Amino acid sequence: GTKLIVEAGCDYAKTSTGQYVGPTVEQFLVMAEVCKGTKTKTKVAGVKHPRPQNAWVFLAAGADLIGTRAAEPMILALPTMRKIGIVPPYKG
């Protein structure tokens, strides 16, 4: 499916939405590999618990965007995740 999305010139390829079981990192990496070197970016939706840690894993794996209704707990967890070294320090 991702190859068709890239060939169609879509802006984003997106993982599962509204599924009980969210995407695995391995599934995302397959999608990301197909998008690599194209204008199509990657979006992860359906991040499962623990959301802050799992969202960071997808970002570290190369996701361009995380789609979620649970952004607040993810953002609020950043200081703790930085403190224990899961997330690098902010250099903005």
PDB file of N, CA, C and O in Angstrom:
ATOM      1  N   GLY A   1       0.778  -1.191   0.000  1.00  0.00           N
ATOM      2  CA  GLY A   1       0.000   0.000   0.000  1.00  0.00           C
ATOM      3  C   GLY A   1       0.833   1.274   0.000  1.00  0.00           C
ATOM      4  O   GLY A   1       0.475   2.246  -0.665  1.00  0.00           O
ATOM      5  N   THR A   2       1.938   1.281   0.737  1.00  0.00           N
ATOM      6  CA  THR A   2       2.750   2.495   0.831  1.00  0.00           C
ATOM      7  C   THR A   2       3.341   2.864  -0.525  1.00  0.00           C
ATOM      8  O   THR A   2       3.441   4.045  -0.857  1.00  0.00           O
ATOM      9  N   LYS A   3       3.727   1.873  -1.301  1.00  0.00           N
ATOM     10  CA  LYS A   3       4.296   2.149  -2.628  1.00  0.00           C
ATOM     11  C   LYS A   3       3.291   2.900  -3.495  1.00  0.00           C
ATOM     12  O   LYS A   3       3.666   3.818  -4.226  1.00  0.00           O
ATOM     13  N   LEU A   4       2.020   2.517  -3.420  1.00  0.00           N
ATOM     14  CA  LEU A   4       0.980   3.211  -4.187  1.00  0.00           C
ATOM     15  C   LEU A   4       0.822   4.653  -3.719  1.00  0.00           C
ATOM     16  O   LEU A   4       0.616   5.557  -4.528  1.00  0.00           O
ATOM     17  N   ILE A   5       0.920   4.860  -2.408  1.00  0.00           N
ATOM     18  CA  ILE A   5       0.808   6.207  -1.840  1.00  0.00           C
ATOM     19  C   ILE A   5       1.940   7.091  -2.357  1.00  0.00           C
ATOM     20  O   ILE A   5       1.716   8.237  -2.746  1.00  0.00           O
ATOM     21  N   VAL A   6       3.145   6.551  -2.357  1.00  0.00           N
ATOM     22  CA  VAL A   6       4.309   7.296  -2.847  1.00  0.00           C
ATOM     23  C   VAL A   6       4.157   7.583  -4.337  1.00  0.00           C
ATOM     24  O   VAL A   6       4.385   8.708  -4.782  1.00  0.00           O
ATOM     25  N   GLU A   7       3.771   6.564  -5.111  1.00  0.00           N
ATOM     26  CA  GLU A   7       3.615   6.737  -6.562  1.00  0.00           C
ATOM     27  C   GLU A   7       2.526   7.758  -6.900  1.00  0.00           C
ATOM     28  O   GLU A   7       2.613   8.445  -7.918  1.00  0.00           O
ATOM     29  N   ALA A   8       1.507   7.856  -6.052  1.00  0.00           N
ATOM     30  CA  ALA A   8       0.429   8.825  -6.277  1.00  0.00           C
ATOM     31  C   ALA A   8       0.848  10.245  -5.902  1.00  0.00           C
ATOM     32  O   ALA A   8       0.130  11.201  -6.193  1.00  0.00           O
ATOM     33  N   GLY A   9       2.010  10.386  -5.254  1.00  0.00           N
ATOM     34  CA  GLY A   9       2.502  11.707  -4.881  1.00  0.00           C
ATOM     35  C   GLY A   9       1.852  12.285  -3.640  1.00  0.00           C
ATOM     36  O   GLY A   9       1.823  13.503  -3.462  1.00  0.00           O
ATOM     37  N   CYS A  10       1.333  11.426  -2.784  1.00  0.00           N
ATOM     38  CA  CYS A  10       0.690  11.901  -1.548  1.00  0.00           C
ATOM     39  C   CYS A  10       1.722  12.536  -0.620  1.00  0.00           C
ATOM     40  O   CYS A  10       2.902  12.185  -0.642  1.00  0.00           O
ATOM     41  N   ASP A  11       1.251  13.476   0.195  1.00  0.00           N
ATOM     42  CA  ASP A  11       2.134  14.156   1.143  1.00  0.00           C
ATOM     43  C   ASP A  11       2.568  13.240   2.281  1.00  0.00           C
ATOM     44  O   ASP A  11       3.713  13.303   2.727  1.00  0.00           O
ATOM     45  N   TYR A  12       1.652  12.380   2.757  1.00  0.00           N
ATOM     46  CA  TYR A  12       1.937  11.513   3.900  1.00  0.00           C
ATOM     47  C   TYR A  12       1.463  10.093   3.658  1.00  0.00           C
ATOM     48  O   TYR A  12       0.447   9.861   3.003  1.00  0.00           O
ATOM     49  N   ALA A  13       2.220   9.148   4.199  1.00  0.00           N
ATOM     50  CA  ALA A  13       1.775   7.766   4.352  1.00  0.00           C
ATOM     51  C   ALA A  13       1.527   7.600   5.843  1.00  0.00           C
ATOM     52  O   ALA A  13       2.349   8.023   6.656  1.00  0.00           O
ATOM     53  N   LYS A  14       0.409   6.990   6.213  1.00  0.00           N
ATOM     54  CA  LYS A  14       0.007   6.936   7.621  1.00  0.00           C
ATOM     55  C   LYS A  14      -0.223   5.498   8.059  1.00  0.00           C
ATOM     56  O   LYS A  14      -0.740   4.676   7.303  1.00  0.00           O
ATOM     57  N   THR A  15       0.174   5.212   9.298  1.00  0.00           N
ATOM     58  CA  THR A  15      -0.088   3.895   9.870  1.00  0.00           C
ATOM     59  C   THR A  15      -1.558   3.800  10.254  1.00  0.00           C
ATOM     60  O   THR A  15      -2.346   4.702   9.969  1.00  0.00           O
ATOM     61  N   SER A  16      -1.911   2.720  10.891  1.00  0.00           N
ATOM     62  CA  SER A  16      -3.308   2.428  11.230  1.00  0.00           C
ATOM     63  C   SER A  16      -3.992   3.547  11.995  1.00  0.00           C
ATOM     64  O   SER A  16      -3.374   4.258  12.787  1.00  0.00           O
ATOM     65  N   THR A  17      -5.273   3.683  11.737  1.00  0.00           N
ATOM     66  CA  THR A  17      -6.105   4.640  12.449  1.00  0.00           C
ATOM     67  C   THR A  17      -7.342   3.912  12.934  1.00  0.00           C
ATOM     68  O   THR A  17      -7.970   3.180  12.169  1.00  0.00           O
ATOM     69  N   GLY A  18      -7.698   4.101  14.183  1.00  0.00           N
ATOM     70  CA  GLY A  18      -8.917   3.509  14.706  1.00  0.00           C
ATOM     71  C   GLY A  18      -8.857   2.006  14.891  1.00  0.00           C
ATOM     72  O   GLY A  18      -9.892   1.357  15.044  1.00  0.00           O
ATOM     73  N   GLN A  19      -7.662   1.448  14.880  1.00  0.00           N
ATOM     74  CA  GLN A  19      -7.501   0.011  15.076  1.00  0.00           C
ATOM     75  C   GLN A  19      -7.226  -0.262  16.548  1.00  0.00           C
ATOM     76  O   GLN A  19      -6.587   0.541  17.228  1.00  0.00           O
ATOM     77  N   TYR A  20      -7.708  -1.392  17.032  1.00  0.00           N
ATOM     78  CA  TYR A  20      -7.456  -1.750  18.428  1.00  0.00           C
ATOM     79  C   TYR A  20      -5.960  -1.966  18.646  1.00  0.00           C
ATOM     80  O   TYR A  20      -5.397  -1.521  19.646  1.00  0.00           O
ATOM     81  N   VAL A  21      -5.335  -2.645  17.709  1.00  0.00           N
ATOM     82  CA  VAL A  21      -3.898  -2.896  17.801  1.00  0.00           C
ATOM     83  C   VAL A  21      -3.193  -1.835  16.961  1.00  0.00           C
ATOM     84  O   VAL A  21      -3.427  -1.728  15.758  1.00  0.00           O
ATOM     85  N   GLY A  22      -2.343  -1.065  17.597  1.00  0.00           N
ATOM     86  CA  GLY A  22      -1.620  -0.024  16.876  1.00  0.00           C
ATOM     87  C   GLY A  22      -0.476  -0.605  16.069  1.00  0.00           C
ATOM     88  O   GLY A  22      -0.231  -1.811  16.114  1.00  0.00           O
ATOM     89  N   PRO A  23       0.223   0.240  15.333  1.00  0.00           N
ATOM     90  CA  PRO A  23       1.327  -0.229  14.503  1.00  0.00           C
ATOM     91  C   PRO A  23       2.522  -0.646  15.351  1.00  0.00           C
ATOM     92  O   PRO A  23       2.733  -0.126  16.447  1.00  0.00           O
ATOM     93  N   THR A  24       3.292  -1.580  14.836  1.00  0.00           N
ATOM     94  CA  THR A  24       4.559  -1.930  15.478  1.00  0.00           C
ATOM     95  C   THR A  24       5.658  -1.077  14.856  1.00  0.00           C
ATOM     96  O   THR A  24       5.489  -0.517  13.772  1.00  0.00           O
ATOM     97  N   VAL A  25       6.766  -0.988  15.544  1.00  0.00           N
ATOM     98  CA  VAL A  25       7.900  -0.251  14.996  1.00  0.00           C
ATOM     99  C   VAL A  25       8.379  -0.934  13.719  1.00  0.00           C
ATOM    100  O   VAL A  25       8.774  -0.266  12.763  1.00  0.00           O
ATOM    101  N   GLU A  26       8.343  -2.259  13.703  1.00  0.00           N
ATOM    102  CA  GLU A  26       8.768  -2.991  12.509  1.00  0.00           C
ATOM    103  C   GLU A  26       7.884  -2.649  11.308  1.00  0.00           C
ATOM    104  O   GLU A  26       8.389  -2.469  10.199  1.00  0.00           O
ATOM    105  N   GLN A  27       6.578  -2.558  11.520  1.00  0.00           N
ATOM    106  CA  GLN A  27       5.669  -2.173  10.436  1.00  0.00           C
ATOM    107  C   GLN A  27       5.977  -0.751   9.965  1.00  0.00           C
ATOM    108  O   GLN A  27       6.002  -0.474   8.766  1.00  0.00           O
ATOM    109  N   PHE A  28       6.207   0.134  10.918  1.00  0.00           N
ATOM    110  CA  PHE A  28       6.540   1.512  10.556  1.00  0.00           C
ATOM    111  C   PHE A  28       7.823   1.571   9.731  1.00  0.00           C
ATOM    112  O   PHE A  28       7.891   2.306   8.746  1.00  0.00           O
ATOM    113  N   LEU A  29       8.835   0.807  10.124  1.00  0.00           N
ATOM    114  CA  LEU A  29      10.109   0.840   9.411  1.00  0.00           C
ATOM    115  C   LEU A  29       9.966   0.388   7.961  1.00  0.00           C
ATOM    116  O   LEU A  29      10.653   0.910   7.083  1.00  0.00           O
ATOM    117  N   VAL A  30       9.085  -0.573   7.699  1.00  0.00           N
ATOM    118  CA  VAL A  30       8.821  -0.999   6.318  1.00  0.00           C
ATOM    119  C   VAL A  30       8.232   0.173   5.535  1.00  0.00           C
ATOM    120  O   VAL A  30       8.660   0.462   4.417  1.00  0.00           O
ATOM    121  N   MET A  31       7.241   0.847   6.138  1.00  0.00           N
ATOM    122  CA  MET A  31       6.613   1.998   5.494  1.00  0.00           C
ATOM    123  C   MET A  31       7.637   3.112   5.265  1.00  0.00           C
ATOM    124  O   MET A  31       7.679   3.706   4.188  1.00  0.00           O
ATOM    125  N   ALA A  32       8.453   3.391   6.268  1.00  0.00           N
ATOM    126  CA  ALA A  32       9.445   4.465   6.176  1.00  0.00           C
ATOM    127  C   ALA A  32      10.471   4.178   5.087  1.00  0.00           C
ATOM    128  O   ALA A  32      10.910   5.092   4.390  1.00  0.00           O
ATOM    129  N   GLU A  33      10.851   2.931   4.940  1.00  0.00           N
ATOM    130  CA  GLU A  33      11.830   2.563   3.911  1.00  0.00           C
ATOM    131  C   GLU A  33      11.285   2.849   2.519  1.00  0.00           C
ATOM    132  O   GLU A  33      12.025   3.306   1.648  1.00  0.00           O
ATOM    133  N   VAL A  34       9.999   2.585   2.298  1.00  0.00           N
ATOM    134  CA  VAL A  34       9.379   2.855   1.001  1.00  0.00           C
ATOM    135  C   VAL A  34       9.335   4.365   0.738  1.00  0.00           C
ATOM    136  O   VAL A  34       9.490   4.799  -0.403  1.00  0.00           O
ATOM    137  N   CYS A  35       9.127   5.159   1.782  1.00  0.00           N
ATOM    138  CA  CYS A  35       9.020   6.619   1.634  1.00  0.00           C
ATOM    139  C   CYS A  35      10.377   7.310   1.530  1.00  0.00           C
ATOM    140  O   CYS A  35      10.462   8.451   1.076  1.00  0.00           O
ATOM    141  N   LYS A  36      11.420   6.630   1.945  1.00  0.00           N
ATOM    142  CA  LYS A  36      12.763   7.209   1.984  1.00  0.00           C
ATOM    143  C   LYS A  36      13.166   7.739   0.606  1.00  0.00           C
ATOM    144  O   LYS A  36      13.031   7.045  -0.401  1.00  0.00           O
ATOM    145  N   GLY A  37      13.660   8.976   0.579  1.00  0.00           N
ATOM    146  CA  GLY A  37      14.118   9.578  -0.657  1.00  0.00           C
ATOM    147  C   GLY A  37      13.008  10.099  -1.556  1.00  0.00           C
ATOM    148  O   GLY A  37      13.259  10.476  -2.701  1.00  0.00           O
ATOM    149  N   THR A  38      11.767  10.121  -1.040  1.00  0.00           N
ATOM    150  CA  THR A  38      10.636  10.648  -1.806  1.00  0.00           C
ATOM    151  C   THR A  38      10.105  11.882  -1.092  1.00  0.00           C
ATOM    152  O   THR A  38      10.588  12.240  -0.017  1.00  0.00           O
ATOM    153  N   LYS A  39       9.118  12.529  -1.685  1.00  0.00           N
ATOM    154  CA  LYS A  39       8.505  13.685  -1.020  1.00  0.00           C
ATOM    155  C   LYS A  39       7.457  13.252   0.007  1.00  0.00           C
ATOM    156  O   LYS A  39       6.964  14.084   0.769  1.00  0.00           O
ATOM    157  N   THR A  40       7.113  11.965   0.037  1.00  0.00           N
ATOM    158  CA  THR A  40       6.092  11.461   0.956  1.00  0.00           C
ATOM    159  C   THR A  40       6.682  11.305   2.349  1.00  0.00           C
ATOM    160  O   THR A  40       7.672  10.599   2.540  1.00  0.00           O
ATOM    161  N   LYS A  41       6.069  11.968   3.313  1.00  0.00           N
ATOM    162  CA  LYS A  41       6.503  11.889   4.707  1.00  0.00           C
ATOM    163  C   LYS A  41       5.706  10.801   5.426  1.00  0.00           C
ATOM    164  O   LYS A  41       4.746  10.255   4.882  1.00  0.00           O
ATOM    165  N   THR A  42       6.121  10.495   6.662  1.00  0.00           N
ATOM    166  CA  THR A  42       5.461   9.434   7.417  1.00  0.00           C
ATOM    167  C   THR A  42       4.720   9.987   8.623  1.00  0.00           C
ATOM    168  O   THR A  42       5.200  10.887   9.313  1.00  0.00           O
ATOM    169  N   LYS A  43       3.543   9.431   8.861  1.00  0.00           N
ATOM    170  CA  LYS A  43       2.725   9.807  10.014  1.00  0.00           C
ATOM    171  C   LYS A  43       2.335   8.534  10.747  1.00  0.00           C
ATOM    172  O   LYS A  43       1.857   7.576  10.139  1.00  0.00           O
ATOM    173  N   VAL A  44       2.543   8.532  12.052  1.00  0.00           N
ATOM    174  CA  VAL A  44       2.150   7.398  12.879  1.00  0.00           C
ATOM    175  C   VAL A  44       0.879   7.763  13.623  1.00  0.00           C
ATOM    176  O   VAL A  44       0.823   8.783  14.309  1.00  0.00           O
ATOM    177  N   ALA A  45      -0.133   6.932  13.486  1.00  0.00           N
ATOM    178  CA  ALA A  45      -1.380   7.080  14.233  1.00  0.00           C
ATOM    179  C   ALA A  45      -1.634   5.766  14.958  1.00  0.00           C
ATOM    180  O   ALA A  45      -1.192   4.704  14.518  1.00  0.00           O
ATOM    181  N   GLY A  46      -2.335   5.850  16.050  1.00  0.00           N
ATOM    182  CA  GLY A  46      -2.653   4.633  16.790  1.00  0.00           C
ATOM    183  C   GLY A  46      -1.575   4.206  17.758  1.00  0.00           C
ATOM    184  O   GLY A  46      -1.431   3.014  18.030  1.00  0.00           O
ATOM    185  N   VAL A  47      -0.799   5.167  18.296  1.00  0.00           N
ATOM    186  CA  VAL A  47       0.245   4.842  19.268  1.00  0.00           C
ATOM    187  C   VAL A  47      -0.418   4.314  20.537  1.00  0.00           C
ATOM    188  O   VAL A  47      -1.336   4.936  21.072  1.00  0.00           O
ATOM    189  N   LYS A  48       0.047   3.176  21.007  1.00  0.00           N
ATOM    190  CA  LYS A  48      -0.546   2.525  22.179  1.00  0.00           C
ATOM    191  C   LYS A  48       0.252   2.828  23.443  1.00  0.00           C
ATOM    192  O   LYS A  48       1.341   3.399  23.384  1.00  0.00           O
ATOM    193  N   HIS A  49      -0.302   2.441  24.575  1.00  0.00           N
ATOM    194  CA  HIS A  49       0.309   2.671  25.896  1.00  0.00           C
ATOM    195  C   HIS A  49       1.592   1.862  26.038  1.00  0.00           C
ATOM    196  O   HIS A  49       1.672   0.748  25.521  1.00  0.00           O
ATOM    197  N   PRO A  50       2.592   2.396  26.724  1.00  0.00           N
ATOM    198  CA  PRO A  50       2.675   3.744  27.256  1.00  0.00           C
ATOM    199  C   PRO A  50       2.951   4.739  26.126  1.00  0.00           C
ATOM    200  O   PRO A  50       4.008   4.699  25.496  1.00  0.00           O
ATOM    201  N   ARG A  51       2.009   5.611  25.883  1.00  0.00           N
ATOM    202  CA  ARG A  51       2.060   6.503  24.722  1.00  0.00           C
ATOM    203  C   ARG A  51       3.305   7.389  24.661  1.00  0.00           C
ATOM    204  O   ARG A  51       3.924   7.470  23.600  1.00  0.00           O
ATOM    205  N   PRO A  52       3.700   8.056  25.747  1.00  0.00           N
ATOM    206  CA  PRO A  52       4.875   8.933  25.625  1.00  0.00           C
ATOM    207  C   PRO A  52       6.124   8.178  25.160  1.00  0.00           C
ATOM    208  O   PRO A  52       6.833   8.634  24.263  1.00  0.00           O
ATOM    209  N   GLN A  53       6.383   7.040  25.766  1.00  0.00           N
ATOM    210  CA  GLN A  53       7.562   6.265  25.401  1.00  0.00           C
ATOM    211  C   GLN A  53       7.442   5.712  23.980  1.00  0.00           C
ATOM    212  O   GLN A  53       8.403   5.756  23.212  1.00  0.00           O
ATOM    213  N   ASN A  54       6.273   5.198  23.637  1.00  0.00           N
ATOM    214  CA  ASN A  54       6.087   4.627  22.304  1.00  0.00           C
ATOM    215  C   ASN A  54       6.136   5.699  21.222  1.00  0.00           C
ATOM    216  O   ASN A  54       6.676   5.460  20.142  1.00  0.00           O
ATOM    217  N   ALA A  55       5.581   6.872  21.496  1.00  0.00           N
ATOM    218  CA  ALA A  55       5.658   7.962  20.521  1.00  0.00           C
ATOM    219  C   ALA A  55       7.118   8.332  20.272  1.00  0.00           C
ATOM    220  O   ALA A  55       7.523   8.547  19.129  1.00  0.00           O
ATOM    221  N   TRP A  56       7.904   8.405  21.344  1.00  0.00           N
ATOM    222  CA  TRP A  56       9.312   8.746  21.178  1.00  0.00           C
ATOM    223  C   TRP A  56      10.037   7.697  20.341  1.00  0.00           C
ATOM    224  O   TRP A  56      10.882   8.046  19.517  1.00  0.00           O
ATOM    225  N   VAL A  57       9.725   6.433  20.535  1.00  0.00           N
ATOM    226  CA  VAL A  57      10.351   5.370  19.739  1.00  0.00           C
ATOM    227  C   VAL A  57      10.070   5.588  18.253  1.00  0.00           C
ATOM    228  O   VAL A  57      10.974   5.462  17.427  1.00  0.00           O
ATOM    229  N   PHE A  58       8.817   5.915  17.908  1.00  0.00           N
ATOM    230  CA  PHE A  58       8.482   6.152  16.502  1.00  0.00           C
ATOM    231  C   PHE A  58       9.210   7.385  15.956  1.00  0.00           C
ATOM    232  O   PHE A  58       9.674   7.374  14.815  1.00  0.00           O
ATOM    233  N   LEU A  59       9.311   8.433  16.752  1.00  0.00           N
ATOM    234  CA  LEU A  59      10.048   9.626  16.310  1.00  0.00           C
ATOM    235  C   LEU A  59      11.528   9.310  16.113  1.00  0.00           C
ATOM    236  O   LEU A  59      12.142   9.751  15.142  1.00  0.00           O
ATOM    237  N   ALA A  60      12.092   8.545  17.041  1.00  0.00           N
ATOM    238  CA  ALA A  60      13.500   8.157  16.919  1.00  0.00           C
ATOM    239  C   ALA A  60      13.722   7.263  15.701  1.00  0.00           C
ATOM    240  O   ALA A  60      14.807   7.253  15.119  1.00  0.00           O
ATOM    241  N   ALA A  61      12.689   6.513  15.322  1.00  0.00           N
ATOM    242  CA  ALA A  61      12.774   5.634  14.152  1.00  0.00           C
ATOM    243  C   ALA A  61      12.570   6.395  12.850  1.00  0.00           C
ATOM    244  O   ALA A  61      12.709   5.819  11.771  1.00  0.00           O
ATOM    245  N   GLY A  62      12.239   7.693  12.936  1.00  0.00           N
ATOM    246  CA  GLY A  62      12.143   8.510  11.738  1.00  0.00           C
ATOM    247  C   GLY A  62      10.775   9.036  11.377  1.00  0.00           C
ATOM    248  O   GLY A  62      10.616   9.627  10.308  1.00  0.00           O
ATOM    249  N   ALA A  63       9.772   8.844  12.229  1.00  0.00           N
ATOM    250  CA  ALA A  63       8.436   9.370  11.925  1.00  0.00           C
ATOM    251  C   ALA A  63       8.488  10.892  11.825  1.00  0.00           C
ATOM    252  O   ALA A  63       9.138  11.559  12.631  1.00  0.00           O
ATOM    253  N   ASP A  64       7.798  11.424  10.832  1.00  0.00           N
ATOM    254  CA  ASP A  64       7.736  12.875  10.662  1.00  0.00           C
ATOM    255  C   ASP A  64       6.641  13.501  11.511  1.00  0.00           C
ATOM    256  O   ASP A  64       6.720  14.677  11.864  1.00  0.00           O
ATOM    257  N   LEU A  65       5.627  12.724  11.837  1.00  0.00           N
ATOM    258  CA  LEU A  65       4.460  13.262  12.536  1.00  0.00           C
ATOM    259  C   LEU A  65       3.801  12.153  13.349  1.00  0.00           C
ATOM    260  O   LEU A  65       3.738  11.002  12.916  1.00  0.00           O
ATOM    261  N   ILE A  66       3.309  12.518  14.535  1.00  0.00           N
ATOM    262  CA  ILE A  66       2.511  11.607  15.355  1.00  0.00           C
ATOM    263  C   ILE A  66       1.103  12.179  15.393  1.00  0.00           C
ATOM    264  O   ILE A  66       0.914  13.339  15.758  1.00  0.00           O
ATOM    265  N   GLY A  67       0.126  11.385  15.023  1.00  0.00           N
ATOM    266  CA  GLY A  67      -1.272  11.797  15.094  1.00  0.00           C
ATOM    267  C   GLY A  67      -1.911  11.162  16.315  1.00  0.00           C
ATOM    268  O   GLY A  67      -1.949   9.937  16.429  1.00  0.00           O
ATOM    269  N   THR A  68      -2.412  11.979  17.226  1.00  0.00           N
ATOM    270  CA  THR A  68      -2.974  11.436  18.463  1.00  0.00           C
ATOM    271  C   THR A  68      -3.949  12.411  19.098  1.00  0.00           C
ATOM    272  O   THR A  68      -3.877  13.622  18.886  1.00  0.00           O
ATOM    273  N   ARG A  69      -4.857  11.855  19.879  1.00  0.00           N
ATOM    274  CA  ARG A  69      -5.723  12.681  20.724  1.00  0.00           C
ATOM    275  C   ARG A  69      -5.129  12.785  22.126  1.00  0.00           C
ATOM    276  O   ARG A  69      -5.702  13.439  22.998  1.00  0.00           O
ATOM    277  N   ALA A  70      -3.997  12.150  22.340  1.00  0.00           N
ATOM    278  CA  ALA A  70      -3.382  12.105  23.670  1.00  0.00           C
ATOM    279  C   ALA A  70      -2.083  12.908  23.711  1.00  0.00           C
ATOM    280  O   ALA A  70      -1.122  12.502  24.364  1.00  0.00           O
ATOM    281  N   ALA A  71      -2.052  14.035  23.022  1.00  0.00           N
ATOM    282  CA  ALA A  71      -0.830  14.840  22.967  1.00  0.00           C
ATOM    283  C   ALA A  71      -0.426  15.375  24.337  1.00  0.00           C
ATOM    284  O   ALA A  71       0.760  15.414  24.664  1.00  0.00           O
ATOM    285  N   GLU A  72      -1.407  15.788  25.141  1.00  0.00           N
ATOM    286  CA  GLU A  72      -1.065  16.400  26.430  1.00  0.00           C
ATOM    287  C   GLU A  72      -0.231  15.482  27.318  1.00  0.00           C
ATOM    288  O   GLU A  72       0.818  15.921  27.790  1.00  0.00           O
ATOM    289  N   PRO A  73      -0.632  14.229  27.575  1.00  0.00           N
ATOM    290  CA  PRO A  73       0.218  13.385  28.420  1.00  0.00           C
ATOM    291  C   PRO A  73       1.584  13.097  27.792  1.00  0.00           C
ATOM    292  O   PRO A  73       2.571  12.899  28.501  1.00  0.00           O
ATOM    293  N   MET A  74       1.633  13.077  26.465  1.00  0.00           N
ATOM    294  CA  MET A  74       2.923  12.861  25.801  1.00  0.00           C
ATOM    295  C   MET A  74       3.857  14.037  26.052  1.00  0.00           C
ATOM    296  O   MET A  74       5.035  13.849  26.353  1.00  0.00           O
ATOM    297  N   ILE A  75       3.325  15.250  25.927  1.00  0.00           N
ATOM    298  CA  ILE A  75       4.125  16.463  26.152  1.00  0.00           C
ATOM    299  C   ILE A  75       4.525  16.569  27.622  1.00  0.00           C
ATOM    300  O   ILE A  75       5.670  16.896  27.933  1.00  0.00           O
ATOM    301  N   LEU A  76       3.587  16.295  28.521  1.00  0.00           N
ATOM    302  CA  LEU A  76       3.872  16.404  29.952  1.00  0.00           C
ATOM    303  C   LEU A  76       4.919  15.393  30.414  1.00  0.00           C
ATOM    304  O   LEU A  76       5.589  15.621  31.421  1.00  0.00           O
ATOM    305  N   ALA A  77       5.067  14.293  29.702  1.00  0.00           N
ATOM    306  CA  ALA A  77       6.053  13.274  30.076  1.00  0.00           C
ATOM    307  C   ALA A  77       7.465  13.618  29.608  1.00  0.00           C
ATOM    308  O   ALA A  77       8.430  13.002  30.061  1.00  0.00           O
ATOM    309  N   LEU A  78       7.599  14.591  28.708  1.00  0.00           N
ATOM    310  CA  LEU A  78       8.919  14.912  28.159  1.00  0.00           C
ATOM    311  C   LEU A  78       9.965  15.277  29.216  1.00  0.00           C
ATOM    312  O   LEU A  78      11.078  14.758  29.142  1.00  0.00           O
ATOM    313  N   PRO A  79       9.670  16.143  30.202  1.00  0.00           N
ATOM    314  CA  PRO A  79      10.704  16.465  31.192  1.00  0.00           C
ATOM    315  C   PRO A  79      11.224  15.229  31.930  1.00  0.00           C
ATOM    316  O   PRO A  79      12.428  15.101  32.154  1.00  0.00           O
ATOM    317  N   THR A  80      10.328  14.330  32.305  1.00  0.00           N
ATOM    318  CA  THR A  80      10.755  13.114  33.001  1.00  0.00           C
ATOM    319  C   THR A  80      11.582  12.235  32.074  1.00  0.00           C
ATOM    320  O   THR A  80      12.599  11.678  32.485  1.00  0.00           O
ATOM    321  N   MET A  81      11.152  12.112  30.831  1.00  0.00           N
ATOM    322  CA  MET A  81      11.898  11.274  29.888  1.00  0.00           C
ATOM    323  C   MET A  81      13.263  11.883  29.581  1.00  0.00           C
ATOM    324  O   MET A  81      14.224  11.151  29.347  1.00  0.00           O
ATOM    325  N   ARG A  82      13.362  13.212  29.578  1.00  0.00           N
ATOM    326  CA  ARG A  82      14.669  13.864  29.406  1.00  0.00           C
ATOM    327  C   ARG A  82      15.541  13.614  30.637  1.00  0.00           C
ATOM    328  O   ARG A  82      16.734  13.337  30.516  1.00  0.00           O
ATOM    329  N   LYS A  83      14.940  13.713  31.809  1.00  0.00           N
ATOM    330  CA  LYS A  83      15.680  13.555  33.066  1.00  0.00           C
ATOM    331  C   LYS A  83      16.342  12.186  33.162  1.00  0.00           C
ATOM    332  O   LYS A  83      17.461  12.070  33.661  1.00  0.00           O
ATOM    333  N   ILE A  84      15.656  11.151  32.687  1.00  0.00           N
ATOM    334  CA  ILE A  84      16.217   9.801  32.794  1.00  0.00           C
ATOM    335  C   ILE A  84      16.944   9.361  31.520  1.00  0.00           C
ATOM    336  O   ILE A  84      17.398   8.221  31.421  1.00  0.00           O
ATOM    337  N   GLY A  85      17.051  10.272  30.548  1.00  0.00           N
ATOM    338  CA  GLY A  85      17.866  10.005  29.371  1.00  0.00           C
ATOM    339  C   GLY A  85      17.186   9.310  28.209  1.00  0.00           C
ATOM    340  O   GLY A  85      17.859   8.890  27.268  1.00  0.00           O
ATOM    341  N   ILE A  86      15.862   9.178  28.248  1.00  0.00           N
ATOM    342  CA  ILE A  86      15.156   8.560  27.123  1.00  0.00           C
ATOM    343  C   ILE A  86      15.094   9.537  25.956  1.00  0.00           C
ATOM    344  O   ILE A  86      15.239   9.143  24.799  1.00  0.00           O
ATOM    345  N   VAL A  87      14.878  10.811  26.265  1.00  0.00           N
ATOM    346  CA  VAL A  87      14.763  11.860  25.255  1.00  0.00           C
ATOM    347  C   VAL A  87      15.943  12.808  25.435  1.00  0.00           C
ATOM    348  O   VAL A  87      16.257  13.187  26.563  1.00  0.00           O
ATOM    349  N   PRO A  88      16.606  13.200  24.340  1.00  0.00           N
ATOM    350  CA  PRO A  88      17.737  14.124  24.482  1.00  0.00           C
ATOM    351  C   PRO A  88      17.290  15.507  24.946  1.00  0.00           C
ATOM    352  O   PRO A  88      16.121  15.863  24.796  1.00  0.00           O
ATOM    353  N   PRO A  89      18.213  16.289  25.509  1.00  0.00           N
ATOM    354  CA  PRO A  89      17.877  17.641  25.959  1.00  0.00           C
ATOM    355  C   PRO A  89      17.356  18.498  24.809  1.00  0.00           C
ATOM    356  O   PRO A  89      17.744  18.311  23.655  1.00  0.00           O
ATOM    357  N   TYR A  90      16.482  19.429  25.137  1.00  0.00           N
ATOM    358  CA  TYR A  90      15.944  20.362  24.147  1.00  0.00           C
ATOM    359  C   TYR A  90      17.017  21.379  23.794  1.00  0.00           C
ATOM    360  O   TYR A  90      17.655  21.947  24.681  1.00  0.00           O
ATOM    361  N   LYS A  91      17.220  21.612  22.497  1.00  0.00           N
ATOM    362  CA  LYS A  91      18.262  22.554  22.054  1.00  0.00           C
ATOM    363  C   LYS A  91      17.672  23.660  21.198  1.00  0.00           C
ATOM    364  O   LYS A  91      18.361  24.216  20.343  1.00  0.00           O
ATOM    365  N   GLY A  92      16.386  23.991  21.420  1.00  0.00           N
ATOM    366  CA  GLY A  92      15.678  24.980  20.615  1.00  0.00           C
ATOM    367  C   GLY A  92      16.236  26.317  20.722  1.00  0.00           C
ATOM    368  O   GLY A  92      15.733  27.248  20.093  1.00  0.00           O
TER     369      GLY A  92
END
